[in-house]
Amino acid sequence: MKDKLVERFNAADTDHDGRLTKLEADGKMPRVAKNFDAIDAQKRGYVTIEQIEAYTVQQLKKRRARKSNADDE
């Protein structure tokens, strides 16, 4: 999964600076574009692969917690 993410990130990173702007994300990584402001918590105007990975892990944990809470009810 990580390899595919890196591959998609590199394809979207049209200027090859290791960062994605929202415009770059719009074309190749629509989920990143949709959640760009949440991923770019420092409001720098770009996101890195590490930020995307951290956001993804955070969202997975939230989903698992909600599912676990729903199962307990």
Summary of the structure (lengths in Angstrom):
residues: 73
radius of gyration: 13.9
end to end distance: 32.1
largest distance: 49.2
contacts: 162
relative contact order: 0.13
helix: 70%
strand: 3%
